């Protein structure tokens, strides 16, 4: 019953593990915000180009190029997530 209601479960009897988990949560949250900012910036830039906002200026993002950029965006987010650094405690 206690395990089902707990927010954090310690596998070992080391209270410093709680500090490590909080550090991991903070680092994960920062990385999540970075990835969200990247994805938002990409979409704010690429979607209007694909829709033809700058067509009169001769700038149009083709569907194929949009697909390439979307794939690149996904790769960048994945690489950024791999750079998650968590400081060791204790």
C-alpha positions as CSV (number, residue, x, y, z in Angstrom):
1,X,0.0,0.0,0.0
2,X,2.8,2.5,0.9
3,X,4.6,1.8,-2.4
4,X,1.5,2.6,-4.4
5,X,1.0,6.0,-2.8
6,X,4.7,7.1,-2.6
7,X,6.1,9.7,-5.0
8,X,9.6,8.4,-4.5
9,X,10.6,4.8,-3.6
10,X,14.1,4.2,-2.3
11,X,15.6,1.0,-3.4
12,X,18.6,1.3,-1.2
13,X,18.6,2.7,2.3
14,X,20.5,5.8,1.3
15,X,18.6,9.1,2.0
16,X,20.9,10.9,-0.4
17,X,19.1,9.1,-3.2
18,X,16.2,11.5,-2.7
19,X,18.6,14.4,-3.4
20,X,19.8,12.6,-6.6
21,X,16.2,12.0,-7.8
22,X,15.4,15.7,-7.3
23,X,18.5,16.6,-9.2
24,X,17.5,14.3,-12.0
25,X,14.0,15.7,-12.1
26,X,15.3,19.3,-12.3
27,X,17.8,18.4,-15.1
28,X,15.1,16.6,-17.0
29,X,12.7,19.6,-16.6
30,X,15.4,22.0,-18.0
31,X,16.1,19.7,-20.9
32,X,12.3,19.4,-21.6
33,X,12.0,23.2,-21.7
34,X,15.0,23.5,-24.1
35,X,13.4,20.9,-26.4
36,X,10.0,22.6,-26.2
37,X,11.6,26.0,-27.1
38,X,13.4,24.4,-30.0
39,X,10.3,22.8,-31.4
40,X,8.2,25.9,-30.9
41,X,10.8,28.1,-32.6
42,X,11.1,25.6,-35.5
43,X,7.3,25.5,-36.0
44,X,6.9,29.3,-35.7
45,X,9.5,29.6,-38.5
46,X,8.8,26.7,-40.8
47,X,5.0,26.5,-40.8
48,X,4.4,30.0,-42.1
49,X,7.1,29.4,-44.8
50,X,5.4,26.2,-45.9
51,X,2.1,28.0,-46.0
52,X,3.5,30.6,-48.4
53,X,3.7,33.7,-46.2
54,X,6.8,34.8,-48.1
55,X,5.8,33.5,-51.5
56,X,5.7,37.0,-53.0
57,X,9.3,37.4,-51.9
58,X,10.1,34.2,-53.8
59,X,10.5,32.1,-50.6
60,X,8.5,29.0,-50.4
61,X,9.3,25.9,-48.4
62,X,8.5,22.8,-50.4
63,X,6.8,19.9,-48.7
64,X,9.9,17.7,-49.3
65,X,12.1,20.3,-47.6
66,X,9.6,20.7,-44.8
67,X,9.8,16.9,-44.2
68,X,13.6,17.1,-44.2
69,X,13.5,20.0,-41.7
70,X,11.0,18.2,-39.5
71,X,13.2,15.2,-39.4
72,X,16.2,17.3,-38.6
73,X,14.2,19.0,-35.8
74,X,13.4,15.5,-34.4
75,X,17.1,14.5,-34.5
76,X,18.2,17.8,-32.8
77,X,15.7,17.3,-30.0
78,X,16.9,13.7,-29.6
79,X,20.5,14.7,-29.5
80,X,19.8,17.5,-27.1
81,X,18.0,15.0,-24.8
82,X,21.1,12.7,-24.9
83,X,23.2,15.5,-23.5
84,X,21.2,15.3,-20.2
85,X,23.7,15.7,-17.4
86,X,23.0,14.7,-13.9
87,X,25.4,15.5,-11.1
88,X,26.3,12.6,-8.8
89,X,25.5,13.0,-5.1
90,X,27.5,11.4,-2.3
